[in-house]
Amino acid sequence: MNNSRTPVLFGQDHLRIEDIVALAEQRAQPVLSTDPEFCARIQAGADFLDRQLRDHGHIYGVTTGYGDSVSRRVPPELVAELPLHLSRFHGCGLGELLSPNQARAVLAVRLASLCTGYSGVSPDLLRQLAGLLEHDITPLIPQEGSVGASGDLTPLSYVAATLIGERDVIYRGNQTTAATALAKSGLTPLTLRPKEALAIMNGTAVMTALMCQAFVRADYLCKLTARITSLASIGLLGNPAHFDKRLFAAKPHPGQARIAAFIEGDLGDLGSGYVPARLQDRYSLRCAPHVIGVLADMMPTFRTTLETELNSANDNPLIDVEGETILHGGHFYGGHVAFVADGMKILIANLADLMDRQMALLVDTKFNHGLPSNLSGSTPDRASINHGLKAVQIGASAWTAEALKNTMPASVFSRSTECHNQDKVSMGTIAARDCLRILQLTEQVAAASLIAVRQAIVLRIKNGDVKDSQLGRDLAGFLDALGTDIPFIAEDQPLEGTLRLLITRIQDRHWSLYGGDIAE
């Protein structure tokens, strides 16, 4: 274990989205609470299940089959094998694998749920889950195969399999078997107790983990789109008065006002020597706070919903330790997470569309107020063969179109499955994957936009339309940072490498933007 990492306490503290992301990015380490009350609660749940099995002999998922097979009784001599069968027959996931960061987030979210003390699992299971994070053992989890109820069964079966030493994992950056990784880490394959496979697999951990990561990326994109708007406004000789705080006091959506304040602050140093080209700019500039602001205003709600799910028991059945009762319900249903994913992806796609429209103005001599066609920086004698950002703008339009196409809500596409036992499902994991795809596409549009706005500002300064001294410290510092990654486009050149670098910068939240989170 890397003891320099920030500890994240499970079983006592209310966990935040940022805790999960820090664990996924290996900036934090999991610590199980040693509080006597927490430890006693976990042990009491496991002990209660043992007594129920001994005294009554009939528990769903312990002495019965699963789902539609609930009426099938399992004889005592086969009870110990039942958890293994649940983990094994769900090993049918397909599609791309979750990244190691995503898989670590899944482990952390599932650990959080089991630490609520309602699942009847043993302390050994919690320690084994924490051990996977501590020793950098990440299950290879296929993305496809969950309908979001009865939880993320198929993808979470790969977590259960890893705990018992089955299937493959990434261990310290290399693919190997789970058994090998456990042995090298000094961990012993777990023997699953009655109901423990069900407790691991029957919940919303995959969709919640993916949306915790999506949340942080969306928060950063809010701020980055505001910064891009500031630069696009200068590049197009836009009117800073559109972002006056008095305007936004008259329509006081707080997130919208905050975005406007960011942009107003960026443009505040332009001074009286700056002359806007138009009294009223086109909507992609003038209404940018209104577009970005919808996402900014929804982020606190998204945070509350996701963190409620993160800190919840979403297993079935649940154990009422104090009342010594087994409660049968449907908390594995991922409807809340699905709605966050469907809502967020629409708002993120709108950011792609906004930046795409701004870029379209910047490259077009009919609208860019004196900038060269396609923002080419070539000399006049070579202008006929240079095409600047023509293809990059086409690419941005393609990425935007794909993002917009993918905004169809997944949560309304419930399918009846599993012999009509799971006859109304959330589709939350599909919605979360859609959201991540739209984030990726929008980050690609943002990368293209960064090239465009940086090129436009350099051209304005070269032409004398804007002076270096008119750019505030934050804006000038940001442009300087961009200059280390983005070349001035004087002659046509391939820009794929630059785009990929910028996408990495965005996803790493490389630049400090405005300070604080949108969703606070």
C-alpha positions in Angstrom: 0.0 0.0 0.0 1.2 3.5 -0.8 0.8 5.3 2.5 1.3 8.7 1.0 -2.2 8.5 -0.5 -5.1 10.2 1.1 -7.2 7.8 3.2 -10.9 7.3 2.4 -12.8 5.9 5.3 -15.4 3.2 4.6 -18.1 2.4 7.1 -18.2 5.6 9.0 -18.0 8.7 6.8 -20.5 9.9 4.1 -18.6 9.3 0.9 -18.4 11.9 -1.8 -18.1 11.5 -5.6 -14.6 12.9 -5.3 -13.6 10.1 -2.9 -14.5 7.5 -5.5 -12.7 9.3 -8.3 -9.6 9.7 -6.1 -9.6 5.9 -5.4 -10.1 5.2 -9.1 -7.2 7.5 -10.0 -5.0 5.9 -7.2 -4.7 9.2 -5.4 -6.3 7.7 -2.3 -6.4 4.4 -0.4 -9.3 2.7 1.2 -9.5 2.3 5.0 -12.1 0.2 6.7 -13.5 1.7 9.8 -12.4 0.1 13.1 -15.2 1.7 15.0 -16.6 -1.0 17.3 -20.2 -0.2 16.4 -19.5 -0.5 12.7 -17.6 -3.8 13.2 -20.3 -5.2 15.4 -23.0 -4.3 12.9 -21.2 -6.1 10.0 -20.6 -9.2 12.1 -24.2 -9.2 13.4 -25.6 -9.3 9.9 -23.5 -12.3 9.0 -24.3 -14.0 12.3 -28.0 -13.4 11.8 -28.0 -15.0 8.4 -26.2 -18.0 9.9 -28.9 -18.3 12.6 -31.7 -18.0 10.0 -30.2 -20.7 7.9 -29.7 -23.0 10.8 -33.1 -22.3 12.5 -35.4 -21.8 9.5 -33.5 -23.1 6.5 -35.3 -20.9 3.9 -33.7 -17.7 2.7 -34.0 -16.2 -0.8 -30.7 -16.5 -2.7 -29.3 -18.8 0.0 -31.6 -21.9 -0.1 -33.5 -20.8 -3.3 -32.6 -20.2 -6.9 -32.3 -16.6 -8.1 -34.9 -14.3 -9.7 -37.6 -16.3 -11.5 -36.0 -19.5 -10.0 -37.0 -18.4 -6.5 -39.4 -21.3 -6.2 -36.6 -23.8 -6.7 -35.4 -25.1 -3.4 -31.7 -25.8 -2.9 -31.0 -28.7 -0.6 -28.6 -28.1 2.4 -25.8 -30.1 0.9 -25.7 -27.7 -2.2 -26.1 -24.4 -0.4 -22.3 -23.7 -0.2 -22.0 -24.1 -3.9 -24.8 -21.8 -4.9 -22.8 -18.5 -4.7 -20.2 -20.0 -7.0 -22.8 -20.8 -9.6 -24.2 -17.3 -9.4 -20.8 -15.8 -10.1 -20.1 -18.2 -12.9 -23.2 -18.3 -15.0 -23.1 -14.5 -15.1 -19.7 -14.6 -16.7 -21.1 -13.7 -20.1 -20.3 -10.0 -20.5 -19.3 -8.7 -23.9 -18.0 -5.5 -25.5 -15.1 -3.3 -24.6 -13.6 -3.7 -21.1 -13.9 -1.1 -18.5 -10.7 0.8 -18.1 -8.6 0.1 -14.9 -9.8 3.5 -13.5 -13.4 2.5 -14.1 -12.9 -0.9 -12.6 -11.4 0.6 -9.5 -14.3 2.9 -9.2 -16.7 -0.1 -9.4 -14.8 -1.8 -6.5 -15.0 1.3 -4.4 -18.7 1.9 -5.0 -19.5 -1.7 -4.2 -17.5 -1.6 -1.0 -19.3 1.6 0.0 -22.7 -0.2 -0.4 -21.7 -3.3 1.5 -20.3 -1.2 4.3 -23.8 0.2 5.1 -24.4 -3.1 7.0 -27.6 -4.2 5.3 -26.2 -7.0 3.1 -25.3 -9.7 5.7 -21.7 -10.0 4.4 -18.7 -11.0 6.5 -15.9 -8.6 7.5 -13.6 -10.9 5.4 -15.5 -9.9 2.3 -15.1 -6.2 3.0 -11.4 -6.7 3.7 -10.9 -8.6 0.5 -12.6 -5.9 -1.6 -10.5 -3.2 0.1 -7.5 -5.4 -0.6 -8.1 -5.4 -4.3 -7.9 -1.6 -4.3 -4.9 -1.5 -2.0 -2.9 -4.0 -4.1 -4.0 -2.6 -7.5 -5.9 -5.7 -8.6 -8.5 -4.6 -11.0 -11.0 -7.1 -12.6 -11.3 -7.2 -16.3 -15.0 -6.2 -16.6 -16.8 -6.2 -20.0 -19.0 -3.1 -20.4 -22.1 -4.8 -21.9 -24.6 -7.2 -20.4 -26.5 -5.2 -17.7 -30.1 -3.9 -17.9 -29.7 -2.0 -14.6 -32.0 -4.3 -12.6 -31.6 -6.7 -10.8 -28.5 -4.5 -10.5 -25.4 -4.8 -12.6 -25.3 -8.6 -12.2 -23.2 -9.6 -15.2 -20.4 -7.0 -14.9 -20.3 -7.4 -11.1 -19.9 -11.1 -11.5 -16.3 -10.3 -12.6 -15.8 -8.6 -9.2 -17.1 -11.7 -7.4 -14.9 -13.9 -9.5 -11.8 -11.9 -8.7 -12.5 -12.1 -5.0 -12.5 -15.9 -5.2 -9.5 -16.1 -7.5 -11.2 -16.8 -10.8 -11.0 -15.1 -14.3 -8.4 -12.4 -15.3 -7.3 -9.1 -13.9 -4.9 -6.3 -14.4 -2.3 -6.5 -11.6 0.0 -3.5 -11.4 -0.4 -2.8 -15.0 -0.1 -6.3 -16.4 -2.8 -8.9 -17.3 -2.8 -12.1 -15.3 -5.1 -14.5 -13.6 -6.9 -13.4 -10.4 -5.4 -16.4 -8.6 -1.9 -15.3 -9.5 -2.6 -11.6 -8.5 -4.0 -12.6 -5.1 -1.1 -14.9 -4.4 1.5 -12.3 -5.3 -0.3 -9.8 -3.0 -0.5 -12.1 -0.1 -4.2 -12.5 -0.3 -6.1 -15.7 -0.1 -9.0 -16.5 -2.5 -12.3 -15.8 -0.6 -14.7 -18.6 0.2 -18.1 -17.0 -0.4 -20.5 -17.4 2.4 -24.3 -17.8 1.8 -25.7 -14.8 0.0 -22.3 -13.1 -0.5 -22.2 -13.5 -4.3 -25.7 -12.0 -4.4 -24.6 -9.2 -2.2 -21.6 -8.4 -4.4 -23.5 -8.6 -7.7 -27.0 -7.4 -6.9 -26.7 -3.6 -7.0 -26.0 -0.4 -8.9 -22.2 -0.2 -8.5 -21.2 -0.1 -12.1 -23.6 2.6 -13.3 -22.9 4.6 -10.1 -19.2 4.3 -10.5 -19.3 5.4 -14.1 -21.5 8.4 -13.3 -19.2 9.5 -10.5 -16.4 9.7 -13.0 -18.8 11.4 -15.6 -19.8 13.9 -13.0 -16.2 15.1 -12.4 -15.6 15.4 -16.2 -18.9 17.3 -16.7 -17.9 19.7 -13.9 -14.6 20.4 -15.7 -16.3 20.8 -19.1 -18.6 23.4 -17.7 -15.7 25.6 -16.7 -13.7 24.8 -19.9 -16.6 25.7 -22.1 -16.9 29.0 -20.3 -13.2 29.7 -20.8 -13.4 28.7 -24.5 -16.4 31.1 -24.8 -14.3 33.9 -23.4 -11.6 33.3 -25.9 -14.1 32.9 -28.8 -15.7 36.2 -27.8 -12.3 38.0 -28.1 -11.5 36.2 -31.3 -14.8 37.3 -32.8 -14.5 40.9 -31.3 -17.6 40.1 -29.3 -19.4 42.4 -26.9 -18.4 41.8 -23.2 -21.6 43.6 -22.1 -23.5 40.4 -22.7 -22.1 38.9 -19.5 -22.9 41.9 -17.2 -23.8 40.7 -13.7 -26.8 43.0 -13.8 -28.3 41.0 -16.6 -28.0 37.8 -14.7 -29.4 39.3 -11.5 -32.6 39.8 -13.5 -32.8 36.0 -14.3 -31.1 34.6 -11.2 -30.4 31.0 -12.0 -27.3 30.6 -9.8 -25.3 28.3 -12.1 -26.1 30.4 -15.1 -25.0 33.5 -13.2 -21.8 31.8 -12.1 -20.9 30.9 -15.7 -21.6 34.5 -16.8 -19.4 35.8 -13.9 -16.6 33.5 -15.1 -16.7 34.9 -18.6 -17.2 38.5 -17.4 -14.1 38.1 -15.2 -12.1 36.8 -18.2 -13.1 39.8 -20.4 -12.9 42.4 -17.6 -9.5 43.7 -18.6 -10.3 44.4 -22.3 -10.8 48.1 -21.4 -12.2 51.1 -23.3 -9.7 50.6 -26.2 -11.5 47.4 -27.2 -14.3 48.0 -29.8 -16.9 45.2 -30.3 -17.8 44.3 -33.9 -21.5 44.1 -33.1 -23.9 45.5 -30.6 -25.6 42.1 -30.2 -23.6 39.0 -30.9 -25.0 35.8 -32.3 -26.5 33.4 -29.8 -23.6 31.0 -29.5 -21.7 33.9 -27.8 -24.5 36.0 -26.3 -26.5 33.0 -24.9 -23.5 30.9 -23.9 -24.1 31.3 -20.1 -27.7 30.2 -20.7 -26.5 27.1 -22.5 -23.7 26.2 -20.1 -25.7 27.4 -17.2 -28.4 24.6 -17.5 -25.8 22.0 -16.8 -24.2 24.1 -14.1 -27.6 24.5 -12.4 -28.4 20.8 -12.6 -25.0 19.6 -11.2 -26.0 20.1 -7.5 -29.0 17.9 -8.1 -26.9 15.3 -9.9 -24.5 15.3 -7.0 -27.2 14.8 -4.4 -28.7 11.9 -6.4 -25.5 10.2 -7.1 -24.1 10.5 -3.5 -27.4 9.2 -2.1 -27.0 6.2 -4.3 -23.4 5.8 -3.5 -24.1 5.8 0.3 -27.1 3.5 0.0 -27.8 -0.2 0.5 -28.8 -1.4 -3.0 -28.8 -5.1 -2.4 -31.7 -7.5 -2.2 -32.8 -8.9 0.2 -31.6 -6.5 3.0 -30.9 -7.5 6.5 -32.5 -5.4 9.4 -29.9 -6.3 12.0 -31.7 -4.6 14.9 -35.1 -6.1 14.1 -33.5 -9.4 12.9 -35.7 -9.4 9.8 -35.0 -10.1 6.2 -36.5 -7.4 3.9 -37.3 -8.3 0.3 -37.4 -5.3 -2.1 -36.0 -3.8 -5.2 -33.2 -1.4 -4.2 -31.0 -2.8 -7.0 -33.2 -0.8 -9.4 -31.0 2.0 -10.9 -33.7 4.5 -12.0 -32.2 7.5 -10.2 -28.7 6.9 -11.7 -30.3 6.3 -15.1 -32.1 9.7 -14.9 -28.9 11.5 -14.0 -27.1 9.8 -16.9 -29.8 10.6 -19.4 -30.2 14.2 -18.1 -26.5 14.9 -18.0 -25.7 13.5 -21.4 -28.3 15.9 -23.1 -26.7 18.9 -21.3 -23.2 17.8 -22.2 -24.1 17.4 -25.9 -25.4 20.9 -25.8 -21.9 22.1 -24.8 -20.6 20.3 -27.9 -23.2 22.0 -30.1 -22.3 25.4 -28.5 -18.6 25.1 -29.1 -19.2 23.8 -32.6 -21.3 26.9 -33.5 -18.6 29.2 -32.0 -15.9 27.4 -34.1 -18.1 27.7 -37.2 -18.2 31.5 -36.8 -14.5 31.7 -36.2 -13.4 30.0 -39.4 -15.9 31.7 -41.7 -14.9 35.0 -43.2 -18.6 36.0 -43.5 -18.9 36.0 -39.7 -15.4 36.3 -38.1 -14.9 40.1 -38.6 -11.6 40.1 -40.5 -9.9 36.9 -39.5 -8.5 34.8 -42.4 -10.4 31.9 -43.9 -10.3 28.8 -41.7 -8.0 30.8 -39.4 -5.0 30.0 -41.6 -1.9 31.8 -40.5 -0.2 31.6 -43.8 1.4 34.5 -45.6 -0.6 36.0 -48.5 1.6 34.5 -51.2 0.9 31.0 -49.8 -2.7 31.4 -48.9 -4.0 29.7 -52.0 -2.6 26.3 -50.9 -3.2 26.5 -47.1 -6.5 25.5 -45.6 -5.9 26.1 -41.9 -8.5 24.5 -39.6 -11.0 23.5 -42.4 -10.7 19.7 -41.6 -10.6 20.2 -37.9 -13.9 22.2 -38.1 -15.4 19.3 -40.1 -14.2 16.9 -37.5 -15.8 19.0 -34.7 -19.1 19.0 -36.6 -18.9 15.2 -36.9 -18.2 14.7 -33.2 -21.0 17.1 -32.3 -23.5 15.3 -34.6 -22.6 11.9 -33.0 -23.0 13.4 -29.5 -26.4 14.8 -30.3 -27.5 11.5 -31.9 -26.6 9.6 -28.7 -28.8 11.8 -26.5 -31.8 9.5 -26.9 -32.7 8.5 -23.3 -31.8 4.9 -22.5 -34.0 4.8 -19.4 -37.2 4.6 -21.4 -36.1 1.5 -23.3 -37.0 -1.0 -20.5 -37.1 -4.6 -21.7 -38.8 -7.5 -20.0 -36.2 -10.2 -19.3 -35.4 -13.2 -17.1 -38.6 -15.0 -17.6 -40.5 -11.7 -17.0 -39.3 -11.5 -13.4 -37.2 -8.5 -14.4 -40.0 -7.1 -16.4 -39.3 -3.4 -15.8 -35.7 -2.4 -15.7 -33.7 0.9 -15.5 -31.2 0.6 -18.3 -29.0 2.7 -16.0 -25.7 1.2 -17.1 -26.4 1.7 -20.8 -27.4 5.3 -20.0 -24.1 5.8 -18.1 -22.1 4.4 -21.0 -23.9 6.7 -23.4 -23.1 9.6 -21.1 -19.4 8.7 -21.1 -19.4 8.4 -24.9 -21.0 11.9 -25.2 -18.4 13.2 -22.8 -15.6 11.8 -24.9 -17.1 13.3 -28.1 -17.6 16.7 -26.4 -14.1 16.7 -25.0 -12.9 16.1 -28.6 -14.9 19.2 -29.7 -13.4 21.1 -26.9 -9.9 20.1 -28.0 -10.7 21.4 -31.5 -12.1 24.6 -30.1 -9.0 25.2 -28.1 -6.9 25.0 -31.2 -9.3 27.4 -32.9 -9.5 30.0 -30.2 -5.8 30.1 -29.5 -5.2 30.5 -33.3 -7.8 33.3 -33.4 -6.3 35.2 -30.5 -2.7 35.0 -31.9 -4.0 36.3 -35.2 -5.8 39.2 -33.5 -2.7 40.2 -31.6 -0.6 39.9 -34.8 -3.1 42.2 -36.6 -3.2 44.6 -33.7 -7.0 44.1 -33.1 -6.2 43.1 -29.5 -3.2 43.9 -27.4 -1.5 41.4 -25.0 -2.0 43.9 -22.2 -5.8 43.7 -22.7 -5.8 40.1 -21.7 -6.2 39.5 -18.0 -3.7 37.5 -16.0 -5.8 34.3 -15.9 -6.6 34.5 -19.6 -3.0 35.3 -20.6 -1.7 32.5 -18.4 -4.1 30.0 -19.9 -3.1 31.1 -23.4 0.6 30.7 -22.5 -0.1 27.2 -21.3 -2.0 26.3 -24.5 1.0 27.6 -26.5 3.2 24.9 -25.1 0.8 22.3 -26.7 -0.7 24.0 -29.7 1.5 25.2 -32.6 0.6 28.4 -34.5 -0.8 27.1 -37.8 1.2 29.0 -40.4 1.4 26.1 -42.8 -1.0 23.1 -43.1 0.0 20.3 -40.9 -1.5 17.1 -39.3 -3.2 18.0 -36.0 -4.2 14.6 -34.7 -1.3 14.4 -32.3 -2.2 17.9 -30.9 -5.9 17.0 -30.6 -5.0 13.8 -28.7 -2.7 15.6 -26.4 -5.4 18.2 -25.6 -8.0 15.5 -25.0 -5.7 14.0 -22.4 -5.1 17.4 -20.8 -8.9 17.9 -20.6 -9.5 14.4 -19.1 -6.7 14.9 -16.6 -8.2 18.3 -15.7 -4.8 19.7 -16.4 -5.5 23.5 -16.3 -6.8 25.2 -13.2 -10.0 26.9 -14.2 -11.8 29.5 -12.0 -11.4 27.5 -8.8 -14.0 25.4 -7.0 -16.6 23.0 -8.4 -19.7 24.1 -10.3 -21.8 21.8 -8.1 -20.8 23.1 -4.7 
